[in-house]
Amino acid sequence: MCAATRMHPDELVIDAALVRRLISAQFPDWVGRPVTPVASTGTDNAMFRLGPDLAVRLPRVEWAAGDVRREKQWLPQLAPRLPLPIPAPLAVGRPAAGYPWEWSVLRWFDGVNPTAGAVAAPGALARDLAAFVNALRAVNPAGGPAAHRSAPLASRDGSTRAAIAQLAGAIDAEAATALWDKALRLPEYDGPPTWMHGDLTPGNLLLNRAGRLGAVIDFGLMGVGDPTADLIVAWNLLPAAARPAFRAALGADDAMWGRGRAWAFSIALVTIPYYRHTNPGLTANARHVVREVLADRSV
């Protein structure tokens, strides 16, 4: 999606002119660099390129505004402990020029987002993803912020059932409800809290020219807690044949794997009715997830 496309009722209008005003007022060394909107499936932030090697990222809505400070504090600490580049902020801008929140300037990472159903080397990608998740989980969680997606599945029950009802006729609502009911009977996570990314989706992954995972971006949902939600990438990107290697590398038992699948399912179901008219790329991936989950017999 273009950075100027509005997806939320209370979303600000953010354009290149605003970015140029903010840069001019606060970072004169970067004045004169071209500002170019970046098309993406992201929903919480607008992204612009700032010359060839930098990016400007601005929260679209109030609920995402706190992520800037969180990323400023924690990403520089995580970066040296991870096997892939992550976008630690180079500078944080202040509210100004009619824009009410903090915003960030980051290094631009080259690469392409993978597309579900068109991954050239799924086995290698599964190993790369597992290595990244395992490295993140190995970081000392002491003092880390609570992860946004570490609540029990039951906390998503109302929104998931409402989405299934909205999608009746477009999906197999009976099968979807049965799968969700089964997931709610799974035991809750009882392991130690660990770091997690929280939003491992194709739009937050960059592949290098060799088709391998080259960088992971957008840590707005990161934090410490139940790491199960980082399994969602098994269904929003990896084909069925590559999932066993990803699962084995993470040591996910049946309960965790089932909860991870349910997380992917719930996120996708809620995404479709909310973004179907404003974010076709994200909605297409969500529909892919629903099909993959309903066809999955791994648990």
RAKA-V666221 format. One record per backbone hydrogen bond with DSSP energy under -0.5 kcal/mol. CO is the residue of the C=O (numbers start at 1). NH is the residue of the N-H. If there is no record, write none. Layout:
# RAKA-V666221
[[CO,NH] [CO,NH]]
This chain:
# RAKA-V666221
[[1,40] [2,5] [8,11] [12,14] [15,19] [16,20] [17,21] [18,22] [19,23] [20,24] [21,25] [22,26] [23,27] [27,30] [28,31] [30,33] [34,36] [34,51] [36,49] [37,39] [44,60] [44,61] [46,58] [47,38] [48,56] [49,36] [49,51] [50,54] [53,108] [54,50] [55,106] [56,48] [57,104] [58,46] [60,12] [61,64] [62,65] [62,66] [64,67] [65,68] [66,70] [67,71] [68,72] [69,73] [70,74] [71,75] [74,77] [74,78] [75,79] [76,80] [78,81] [79,82] [85,216] [86,88] [91,105] [93,103] [96,99] [99,96] [102,59] [103,93] [104,57] [105,90] [105,91] [106,55] [108,110] [112,207] [115,118] [118,120] [119,122] [121,125] [122,126] [123,127] [124,128] [125,129] [126,130] [127,131] [128,132] [129,133] [130,134] [131,135] [132,136] [133,137] [134,138] [135,139] [136,139] [141,144] [145,224] [147,150] [152,155] [153,156] [154,157] [156,160] [157,161] [158,162] [159,163] [160,164] [161,165] [162,166] [163,167] [165,168] [167,170] [167,171] [171,169] [171,173] [172,176] [173,177] [174,178] [175,179] [176,180] [177,181] [178,182] [179,183] [180,184] [181,185] [182,185] [183,186] [194,225] [196,223] [199,201] [201,204] [202,205] [204,217] [206,214] [206,215] [207,112] [208,211] [212,208] [214,85] [215,206] [219,222] [221,148] [221,149] [223,196] [224,147] [225,194] [225,227] [226,229] [227,230] [228,231] [229,232] [230,233] [231,234] [232,235] [232,236] [233,237] [233,238] [237,117] [239,242] [239,243] [240,243] [240,244] [242,246] [243,247] [244,248] [245,249] [246,250] [247,251] [247,252] [248,251] [251,253] [253,257] [254,258] [255,259] [256,260] [257,261] [258,262] [259,263] [260,264] [261,265] [262,266] [263,267] [264,268] [265,269] [266,270] [267,271] [268,272] [269,273] [270,274] [271,275] [272,276] [275,278] [275,279] [279,283] [280,284] [281,285] [282,286] [283,287] [284,288] [285,289] [286,290] [287,291] [288,292] [289,293] [290,294] [291,295] [292,296] [293,296]]
